[in-house]
Amino acid sequence: MTDPSTVWEYAPAPESTKVEIKPEYGLFIGGEFRAAHSRKWFETINPATEEPLARVAEADAEDINLAVSSARKALKTWRKTPPLERAKYLYRIARRIQERARELAVLETLDNGKPIRETRDEDVPLAAAHFFHHAGWCDKLKWAHPAPDGGEPQGIGVCGQVIPWNFPLLMAAWKIAPALACGNTVVLKPAETTPLTALRLAEIIQEIDLPAGVVNIVTGAGETGRRIVEHPGIDKIAFTGSTEVGRMIATAAAGTRKRLTLELGGKSPNIIFADAAIDQAVEGIVGAIWCNQGQVCCAGSRLLVEESVMDEVIAKLRLRMRSLRIGNPLDKNTDVGAINSATQLARIRRFIKIGSDEGACHNDEPGQALPPKGYWCRPCFFTGVQPAHTIAREEIFGPVLAVMSFRTPDEAVARANNTAYGLSAGVWTSRGSKAFEIARQIKAGVIWCNTFNQFDPSAPFGGYRESGFGREGGRSGLAAYLA
């Protein structure tokens, strides 16, 4: 195999950044933007340049009270809106996302640091698809989830939703679309490091004339999220984020009547059998761990390779790493963008040091020089990893892969299940019967066969154990928003 990095060099292909970013963004409450009661602001930073993008309002307790009361007031009208009318609003949101796709993709890349190819080709189209999909469910709920009296099922009420920074627009769509389809109203908090696409979604909601108060978007850090979770006017909490924060939310919701769904962290196994198509599997490894700089809850961060093909897989993986382009996320040739924040970069570097200190062998491939400013981390993998090593047990949330071997299918299953998490897994084999047999034994909510990180609005997604509970997407995801 020829080393691809020595064959040609791509010319830069940067996307234009001519996207309007306001100097300041307020809270979206009751159908309009307003300043925070506290008059406090925080900056959102471009992680690729460390330059501020905008100032964003920081919500306090009074703002949360206002958002919840606006959602409660709008609930009476929204519940009475005929299902087909609700569907029209969701359809309009989906169409506007499509029409403003380039703008949203560029804004997401600026705010998050992920490559424009990912935001353009995956995040934004999937966000629109979730609204399209759930628009179709609005008038079919009584057949999918019939009410005891045979009538239209009712939504839970006011939903408090807290989303992470790794897929800001997509996570907002995952949360808002099913809630509205089921007749609920929403108070959503985006992550403090990536609020801009959620606020741009608020502009779309204004444009399509969604009734005031049906969707409210409040910005801030962890304290803002805590106020939403603990607010007595919230009927259902949906959270996507770290397991540590998920535990705190579960504790806060215990003893209340709040419904709760949690989509938390993972340490997902990616199993490569000797009879797999190795070149295809190597591409699957790359997509599983280095997509979005490894900042994915279901990333295939534990690679389990059958011993007889370990050397071949490692050699091809190392060669493939040399062709990965790291740099300007707005360059359409970039494969690996910037880490989302300085805090996250420090966490990743700490785990890399721990892995080396515990005796695993650190492998990275020096390529082009990293930019002088921004938060950057080269993709890397560790060999000689033992199940007891920290990098094999704890979620790193970065472009760091722990590689282990196995000899038999039973050993592969045992190593795959040797984790406190249970979000996702991958199985690579040319034998369909083996794929199904292994998948049946793996304790994970989502299992991909001969692929990884494939999502569809009609397919439920979620985990169990320390990866949370509840499902998002498909018929199963609707159940979490119905009384």
Buried (B, 14 or more C-beta within 10 A) or exposed (E): EEEEBEEEEEEEEEBEEEBEBEEEBBBBBBBEBEEBBBEBBBEBBBBBBEEEBBBBBBBBEEBBBBBBBBBBBBBEEBBEBEBEEBBBBBBBBBBBBBEBBBBBBBBBBBBBBBBBBBBBEBBBBBBBBBBBBBBBBBBBBEEBBEEEEEEBBBBBBBBBBBBBBBBBBBBBBBBBBBBBBBBBBBBBBBBBBBBBBBBBBBEBBBEBEBBBBBBBBBBBBBEBBBBBBBBEBBBBBBBBBBBEBBEBBBEBBEEBEBBBBBBBBBBBBBBBBBEBEBEEBBBBBBBBBBBBBBBBBBBBBBBBBBEEBBEBBBEBBBBBBEBBBBBBBBBBBBBBBBBBBBEBBEBBBEBBEBBEEBEBEBBBBEBEEBBEEBBBBBBBBBBBBEEEBBBBBBBBBBBBBBBBBBEEBEBBBEBBBBBBBBBBBBBBBEEEEBBEBBBEEBBBBBBBBBBBBEBEBEBBBBBBBBBBBBBBBBBBBBBBBBB
